[in-house]
Amino acid sequence: MSDKKDILISEKAASLLKLSSDSVIVNMRFMDVALNRLKNSEKPGLQGTATDGDYFFYDSGYLLRAYLEDDVSVTRKLLHSLLHCIFDHPYYYKAGLISDPGQGPGQGGITVPEGGSDWDLACDIAVENIIMELEVPAFTLRDDSDRKQMLRGISKEVKSLTADKIYKYFLINPLARADRLNMIRLFAQDRHIYWHKIEDYEISEQAWKKISERIKTDLGTFSRASGRSESLIKNLVDTTKKKYDYKRLLEQFTVMGEELKVNDEEFDYIYYTYGLEHYGNMPLIEPLEFKDEKKVRDFAIVLDTSASCMGGTVKSFLKRTYDILKGTESFGNRINVHIIQCDSEVRSDTKITSDADFDDFIAHGKLAGYGGTDFRPAFEYLDELIEDEEFENFKGLIYFTDGYGIYPGKAPDYDCMFVFVKRDDVRPAVPWWGIRVELEEDELLTEGEQNEHSAG
């Protein structure tokens, strides 16, 4: 009798999910490819719903109880998990962009609070805001007025309710325990227990990125009444834009150098100790003293000191860049870094060969310029330095700028990274040969400053 009852419950739950999928398609036709990507999978004992990017897991009994409480609940939960995947939410743990709730403190010493990470809650708030903004009756829960009231308070502090923006706000302004639990009660429609356990996440993530791109394109043919919202568009833009890891990109400015260091990977301790024991303290093999390692040797940082670039931001960029380099093994003992200031012409060149040189420049260096922007003089000046053999092995140039100016007509013989601080949705064009990097203002904070914000 129990088996028949379980089968009946499973069949009813499967039917509810089919109706929910149809409801999503009817109201948001551009979601068809996303629904086909996320397969349904019954998970007895789950006591909720969840997704890992491949499956929508559900507990049949839980779905039936939720449906009896509110007949829109199943559709809402399905759409909620679907939007998590479309906006790339499950993949941030594996990418190392936020702390992992399964491993305690994350990057920057961030501790996961009770009830899940700030990222989990931020994602739930972002997708629930989108669903309610759609104002589609088939997705509207009876108690959405409570969620809307909470969102009005959050939106006063966070202007753009994307998961990234909400998450960063929570890091700087930690929630009280009661507020956190109340938000979880209102916005958590599914469980995120599989997010930090995704194994083949790269394949799944790439598939969802393609779906996100298609939905963003298809949205252009739908009106607001057909299931379009400004928050949906903002989240899609945020998801589909190319995300850069500034620390990793700096590795492009490393060169091979010989470092005086025992190469443990090629040293056989068995032969070494055998000789010491049997041949009168005579080792049979000497350790290899030299090991090739990637070390930052020679590169240049050009600071756009035109009137549109603010001095405080420029120095923050310098400190952040140097902080990253010093914190990696790729930073060599011997360095030759030129900090060049240029607006419409080269104003100054400061040579950095040690930490002391850099600290002195940050403390006492003056920014000069504040005219128009012309990128060509900096490249011409660097060509002269290279020709004069100022660099032993010049790797590349990091150009901090607002992006507006006259670029060289031809590509240089070295890598060039153009770094911008994102202030609005305007994105200046760069030459095809330039590496474009957009940084949020809080990304200019050094790791120590980031930790202070997280703790405070």
N, C-alpha and C positions, 0 to 999 in steps of 0.2 A: 504493500500500500504506500509506503514511504517513497519507494522508487518511482511509482507512478506520479506521486505528488511532485517530486523533484523534477521529473520530466516535464510536467505541466508548467511548473514555474519557469523552467528554462525556455520552453516554447513561448510563453507569454512575454518574457523579457526580450527574447529575440524579435518578436513581433513589434514590441514597443520601440526597439531600436530601429527597426525598418521604417516605422511611421515617423520617427524622429529624423532619420536621414532624409526621407521624402520632404518633410517640413522644411529642413534647411535648404534643400535644392529648390523648392518652390519659391522661397523668399530670397535666396541668394544663389542664383543660377551659376555664378562663377565659382562656387565651392564644389562643383561636381568632381573635379580632378583630385581635390584634397580628400573628399570622402572616399574616393576609390583607393587612395593611398593608405588610409588608416583602416585596418581590418579589425573587425570585432572579435573578441575572445573572452569567453566566459571564464571567470576566476572565482570559484566558490570560496567563501571565507574572506574575501577581500574587504567586505564591509564598506564598499564605496566603488568609485571608478578611478581609473589611472591610465596613463599612456607612457609608452617608451619610445614614441616616434614611429613605431611600426604597427602597434596594436592599440586598440581602445579596450582595456580590460574592464570587466564589470562583474559584480556580484548580482546574480539574478534576483535573489530575494530582496536585496537592498534597492534595486531599481523599482521593483513592484511597490515597495513601501513608500519610496519617494514619489512615485506616480500617484498614489492614493492621497498623499498630502497636498500635491499640486500637480495637475496633469501636464504642466509645461516642463516640469523638473527634468525629465529624461532628455528632452531636446536641448535644454539649457546646458546640462552637463556634457553632452556630446559636443555641442558647439564650443563650449569652454575649452575642452581638451584639444579640439581641432585648432582653435586659434593659438593655443600654446605652441603647437607644432609649426604652424604657419609663421609665427613670429620668432621661431628659433629658440624659444625659452628652455627646452630640456637640455640643450647642448652647451650651455655656458659653464657647467661644472667641469665637463671633460676638457673644455678649451682653457681651463684655468683662469677664467675671467672673474669668477666669484668663488667664495669659499664653499667647500663640500660639507654638507651636514653629516656625512658619514665619517668624516675625518677630523672633527673638531675645528680648531682655528684655521682660517684660510689665509690667503695672501694678505700681507700687511697686518697680520696679527688680529684679523677680524674674527670674533667669536660668534658662532651660530647661536642665536637666542632660543629660548624655549618656544616650542610650537613651530619650528622650521626656520629657515634662513630668511634674511631680509629679501633675498632674491625671490624665494618662493612666494612670499606675500606680495611683493611688487608685481610679479607676473599675474597673480590672481586679480589684483586690483585693476591692472591695465586691461585685461580681457573682459572683465565684468563691466568696466566703463564703456568699452566699445559696444558690447551687446545691448546695454541699456540705451546708449546713444542712437542705436539703430531704430528704436521705437517700433519694433515689429511685435504685434500681439502674440504671435506664436512662440516668441522667446521671452516674454515678460512674466516674471514671477509675481506672486501676490504681495510679497514683502519687499519689492524693489524700492519702494519709497524710503525705507530705512537705509538702503545702500546709497541712494542718490543723495540723501542728507549727509552721509559720511563723506561722499565724494566731493560735495561742495566745499567742505572744510579742507580736504586734501588739495583741491585745485587752487585754493588761495595761496598755497605754499609752492606747489609744483605746477608750473604753467602748462607744460606739455605732458600729459599722463601716459608716457611710454614706460615700459618696465625699467629701462636704463635710468631714466630721470627719477622715478619714484625710488628706486634702489639707492641711488646716490644720496637722495634726500634723507632716507632712513639711516644711512651710515653716519651722516653728519648730525642728525637729530634722532637719536635712539628713542624707540617707543617705550612707554611704560608698559609693564606686564598686562595690566587690565585693558589698555588700549589695543595691544597686540592681539590678545585673545578675542576681543570684540571684533576686530577687523577680520581675523581668521574665520570667525563664525559667520560673518556677512559675505565674505568674498571667496572662500575656498570651496569650490564646487567639485574638486577632484583631489586625489592624493598624488604626491610627487615622488613616491618611493622608488621609482625606477629611473629617475632623471640622472642620478649620480652613479648609476650602475650600467649605463649604456656601453656596450663593448664595441660594436661596429658602427659607432656613431657617425664617422665621416661619410660613409655611404648613405645612411639615412638622412644626415643633415644636408648633403648636397641635393638629394631628391626634394626635400622640403624647400630649399632655397629656390629651386626651379619653379616649384608650385607658387611660391610667394611672388616671384617675378611675373608669372602668368596672371595671377590674381590682380596685381598692381596694374597690369596692362588692361585687363578686362574691366576693371573698375571705371575706366573712362567712358564706357558705354552704358553705365547704369546711373540713374538719378538717385537722389537721397531717399526718395520714397521706395526705391527698389532695393534698399539694403545697403546704402552707402553712408558712411559717417566720416567726419573729419579726423576723429581719433583712429579709425581704421586705416585711413590713408597715411597718417603720420607714423603709425606703428609699422606699416608696410615699408615706407621709405626708410625708416630706421633699420629695419631688418635686412633690406636688400642693398643698402649702401655697403661699400667695401669697408670692412673693419680692419684696421691696422694694429699690429702690436709694435709700438715704437721701439721697444727694447730689442725685438728680433730684427727689425729693419736696420738698426745700428750695426748689426753683425755684418752687414754688407760692406762696412767700412773697416774691415779687418784684413790684415795681410799675414802671410806666413813668415814667421821669424824664428830664429834659433834661440831657445831659452835654456840657460844652464840649469838643468833639472834632471834628476834620475828618471829614466824612462822605465817605470815599473811594469809596463805592459810587455816589454821585450826582455826583461831581466829574469833569468831562471835562478831562483834561490837554491834549488837542489844542488846544482853543480858548484855554486859558490860555497855553501856550507860543507859539502863533501870534501872539497879541497882543504878547508880550514881544519877539518877533523883528522885527515889522513896524511897530509903532506906538510906538516909543520907550519900551520897558519898561512899556507899559500893557497889562495883561492884559484880554482880552475878557470874562472871567468870573471872579468871585471864588469861592473855595471856600466851600461851605456850612459854617459853623462849628459848627452844632449838629446833633447826631444823637441820635435817641431810642433809648435803650437800657434794657433791664430792669435796674433797680438795687434792691437791698434797701434800703428806707428805714425803715419803721416796722413793728416787730412785737414780740411779747412771748414770753418764755420763762418758763413757770411751773414751779417745782421743787416736787414733792411732798416735803415734809420730814416726813412722818409717820414713826412709829417703824419701819415696815417698810422704809423706803428708807434705804440706807446712804450716808453722806456721801461716801466715796471714789468710789462709783459715780456719784453725782450730779455731782461735779466733773469726772469723766472724760467724762460725757455733754456737759457744758458745753464743755469744751475741744475735743471732737471736732466738735461742731456749729459752733463758731466757726472751727475749723480748715478745715472744708469751705467755709464761706461766704467766708473770706478767700482761699481758693484758686481762686475762680471769678470771672468777669468781672461776675457779678451783684451783687457786693458794692460798694456805693456809697462815695464819699468821705465823704458826710454820712450818718450813721446815727442812729437813735433806737430803741434796743433797751432794753426794760425786763425785768430779771431779777427775777421775783416769787417769793418763798418763801411757801408756803401748806401748812398741814396741815388743821386744822379751821377756820382763819381765816388771813387774810393777815398774815404776820409781818414782811415787809420788802419794799421795792421799790428796786432799784438801777438807776439810769439809766446806760446805756452809750452814749457818743457817739464813742468812739475806741478804738483798740487799747490805749492806755495805761489807759483805764478798765477794760477787760476784764482785762488783765494784773493790775491792782491788785486786782480782785475775786477772781481765782483765788488770788493770793498771800495776801491778807489778809482776804477776806470770810469771815464766819462763817455757818454754816447754823443756822437757828433753827426750832424747832417740836417735832417728834417726838411729836405727839399723834395723834388719829384723822385720817381722811381725809374731807374734804368739798370737792368740786370747786366748789360754788356760790359761795363767797366770792370766789374768784379771778375768775370770770366777772363777778360784780357789780362788783368793783373795776375791772376793765377797761372795763366799760360807763361807769363814772364818768369814767375817764380820757379816753375817746373823747368823751363829752359835754362835758368841759372843754376839748376841742380840744388835748389833749396830743400827739396824733398828727396829722401832716399828711395821711397817707394810710395808715391802718392796714390791713395786709394779713391778718394772722392770728396764731394762737397755737400755740406748740409746748409741749405739756404733758408733762413727764417724770414718770412715775408707775409704781406697781405695779398700778394699775388697779382697786383695791378702794376703794370709797367711794361717796358720794352725788353723782350727776350732776345737772346742771340739767334742769328739766322741758321746756324748749323749746330749739330750735336757735339759736345766736347768729347775728349778721349777718355773720360773718367765718369764714374757714376755721379749723379746729382739728385739730391732729395730736396724737394720744395716742401717746407713745413708751414702749415697755416693754423691759426687758431680759429675755430668755428664760432662765428658770432651771429650768423643768420643763415638763411637757406640759399644765399647766393654763393656760387662755387666758381671762382675765377679759373679760366682755362690755363693749362700749362703745356709746354711743348711735349711732343710724343715721347721724347727721350728722357723726360723728367719723371722721377718717382714722386707721386703726390701723396702727402700725408696730412690728414685733418685731425687736429687734437681738440678735445674739449678743454675748457679753461682749467678744470680741476685736474687734468692730466699734466699740467705744468708744475703741479706741486711735487716736491721731492718726496721720497718714500717716508722720511721722517715726518714731513708736514702732513702727508696722507694719514699716517698713523695717529697723529694728534687730532685730526678731524674725526677719524673713526672712533677714537676714545672719548672725544668730547661730545 
